[in-house]
């Protein structure tokens, strides 16, 4: 595997982590809090973002306007079912209104712990990619496909890339922690 391929894998991990972090409630309404919630519709489960327009007209409110009014109760149920988000949806004519309650200090601390665990999962995934690539390089060296200098050079590049990705994870975590604590 080339270093560019490893970089793509690591960047996919960062993208996934960013999506996960966007679902952590910060006390401010953002459509990303609910857009990936799966809703029972048309005999299957679909992400909410595919079934409705989601807006945040105010800092403490999310509005969900379904494209098809027949699934409005399903949307309300799916949002309410996700207890970890702490959201209370209310059907208001053709919309689902979701009020975002201000976070208590205790809830903020709890969310920072959730954030830390998600960041660690991201770091572990990056280390796993690095480990797999190192194993591949070792095998290539043992089979005579590359020499010691090439192996060391590739491992140095791999470690630099790993450090860069871990730095990016730290930046993402710092930004999200400021959002959580800084309301």
C-alpha positions in Angstrom: 0.0 0.0 0.0 1.3 3.4 -0.9 1.5 6.2 1.7 -1.2 8.1 -0.2 -3.5 5.1 0.2 -2.8 5.0 4.0 -3.5 8.8 4.1 -6.9 8.2 2.4 -7.8 5.5 5.0 -6.7 7.8 7.9 -8.7 10.7 6.4 -11.8 8.5 6.2 -11.4 7.8 9.9 -11.2 11.6 10.6 -14.3 12.2 8.5 -16.2 9.5 10.4 -15.0 11.0 13.7 -16.1 14.4 12.7 -19.6 13.1 11.9 -19.7 11.4 15.3 -18.6 14.6 17.1 -21.2 16.7 15.3 -23.9 14.6 17.1 -22.7 15.6 20.5 -25.1 18.2 21.8 -23.5 21.5 22.7 -26.6 23.4 23.9 -26.8 25.1 20.5 -29.2 23.9 17.9 -27.6 22.5 14.8 -29.2 20.3 12.1 -26.3 17.8 12.4 -27.7 16.7 15.8 -30.6 14.9 14.1 -29.9 14.5 10.4 -28.4 11.0 10.8 -31.2 9.6 13.0 -32.8 6.6 11.2 -36.6 7.0 10.7 -39.0 4.1 9.7 -40.4 5.2 6.4 -41.6 3.4 3.3 -41.0 -0.1 4.8 -37.3 0.7 5.5 -35.1 2.9 7.8 -33.8 6.1 6.2 -31.7 9.0 7.6 -33.8 12.0 8.6 -31.9 14.3 6.3 -33.3 12.3 3.3 -36.9 12.7 4.5 -37.1 16.3 5.6 -35.7 19.8 5.5 -33.9 20.4 8.8 -33.2 24.0 9.9 -32.1 25.8 13.1 -33.8 29.2 12.9 -32.9 30.0 16.5 -29.9 28.9 18.7 -32.2 26.8 20.9 -34.6 25.3 18.3 -34.5 22.8 15.4 -37.3 22.6 12.9 -37.9 19.5 10.8 -40.2 19.8 7.8 -41.0 16.4 6.3 -41.3 16.1 2.5 -44.2 13.7 3.1 -46.6 14.6 6.0 -47.7 10.9 6.4 -44.4 10.1 8.1 -44.4 13.1 10.6 -45.3 10.8 13.5 -42.5 8.4 12.6 -40.0 11.3 12.6 -41.3 12.4 16.1 -41.0 8.9 17.4 -37.5 8.3 16.0 -36.1 11.6 17.5 -37.8 10.9 20.8 -36.4 7.4 20.9 -32.8 8.6 20.9 -32.7 9.2 24.7 -29.0 9.9 24.7 -29.6 13.1 22.7 -32.0 14.4 25.3 -34.3 15.9 22.7 -38.1 16.3 23.0 -39.8 16.6 19.6 -43.3 18.1 19.4 -45.5 18.0 16.2 -46.7 21.5 15.4 -48.9 21.3 12.3 -46.7 20.4 9.4 -43.4 20.6 11.4 -41.6 18.8 14.2 -40.2 21.3 16.7 -37.3 20.4 18.8 -36.3 22.7 21.7 -32.7 22.5 22.9 -32.5 23.0 26.6 -29.5 24.8 28.0 -26.8 22.4 29.3 -26.3 22.1 33.0 -22.7 22.1 34.3 -23.0 18.4 35.1 -24.2 17.6 31.6 -21.4 19.5 30.1 -18.8 17.5 32.1 -20.6 14.3 31.0 -20.4 15.4 27.4 -16.7 16.2 27.7 -16.2 12.5 28.9 -18.2 11.3 25.9 -16.0 13.5 23.6 -12.8 12.0 25.1 -14.0 8.5 24.5 -14.9 9.2 20.9 -11.5 10.9 20.3 -9.7 7.9 21.8 -11.6 5.6 19.4 -10.4 7.8 16.5 -6.8 7.6 17.8 -7.0 3.8 18.1 -8.3 3.5 14.6 -5.4 5.6 13.3 -2.9 3.5 15.2 -4.5 0.3 13.8 -4.0 1.6 10.2 -0.4 2.4 11.1 0.1 -1.0 12.6 -1.3 -2.8 9.5 1.0 -0.7 7.2 4.1 -1.4 9.4 3.3 -5.2 9.2 3.0 -4.9 5.4 6.4 -3.1 5.2 8.0 -5.7 7.4 6.7 -8.5 5.2 7.9 -6.8 2.1 11.4 -6.4 3.7 11.5 -10.0 4.8 10.5 -11.2 1.3 13.2 -9.0 -0.3 10.8 -6.7 -2.1 12.3 -3.6 -0.4 15.6 -2.9 1.3 16.2 -1.7 4.9 16.6 1.9 3.8 13.3 1.9 1.9 11.6 0.3 4.9 13.0 2.9 7.3 12.1 5.7 4.9 8.5 4.4 4.6 8.1 3.9 8.3 9.3 7.5 9.0 6.8 8.9 6.5 4.1 6.6 8.1 4.9 7.9 11.6 4.9 11.6 10.4 1.4 11.0 8.8 0.2 9.3 12.0 1.4 12.3 14.1 -0.3 14.7 11.7 -3.6 12.8 12.0 -3.4 12.6 15.8 -2.8 16.3 15.8 -5.9 16.9 13.7 -7.9 14.7 16.1 -6.6 16.8 19.0 -7.7 20.0 17.2 -11.1 18.6 16.5 -11.5 17.6 20.2 -10.3 21.0 21.4 -12.9 22.8 19.2 -15.7 20.6 20.3 -14.7 20.9 24.0 -14.8 24.7 23.6 -18.3 24.4 22.1 -19.5 22.2 24.9 -18.0 24.3 27.7 -18.3 27.7 26.1 -22.0 28.2 25.5 
